[in-house]
Amino acid sequence: MNTLTAEKISRLHSTINDPNGDYFTGTVDEQKAIVREFVVDNSNSDSAYLYIAANTAFKIGDLKDAAFLFYAAQLRKHFDYRRFNLGVANGNNIQTYLGFLNETTGASINPAIMRSPTDFSGAIDMIEKWQVIPSDTALYPKEEYYTANPVSKDQYQIIADETKKDFMEGFGNKYKNILNDPKKFEAIIFMQDYNFGKIPQNPENDARYQEYTILINQV
């Protein structure tokens, strides 16, 4: 398989501000090929393209890879925010678009992956081996990312390690354990169905929801 270069990524076509999250366009076979390339080596991608690849994977039914790419996008986004000293979203900057992609893509992937412990564990195992720091040749338009005061490159590994550690301890390994515990997995499914209106909100279910909330928060 050819390396997914920055130049190749720049030539990919995607939707623009799709309400359900942007994704790469093309035939299903073309989308599968793009997703596979991103999974094998995404070192030349910024977080925006990782989000788009994640949503593409979800749309073609590849849940584990969708979750892996989604979490990779979040990690690289947090890394870039720190190394470039990016400010807040202002409605017309890359931070705004990344927020849009995170919300829309996560709305699809998060509920689905939480119902599949095997896929979730597989995605987290992939993240554990994944390199947060992108290649020096990665696609980062200077006008969108670079600020007047980015951190020095010798700080990159420290930032990357801290970013991954926070993710693994606060979410990855935590929910890997939750979803592989039958009682806690039952709690997650119930709470999800309750929040999405699939379970009636009555006193009995309200009490059960509170009980499950306490159970999950004790982890």
ABEGO torsion letter per residue (X at the ends): XBBBBAAAAAABBBBBGBAAEBBBBEBAAAAAAAAAAAAABAAABBAAAAAAAAAAAAAAGBAAAAAAAAAAAAAAAAAAAAAAGBBBBAGABAAAAAAAAAAAAAAAAAAAAAABAAAAAAAAAAAAABBABBBAABBBBAAAABBABBBBAAAAAAAAAAAAAAAAAAAAAAAAAAAABAAAAAAAAAAAAAAAGABBBBAAAAAAAAAAAAAAAAX
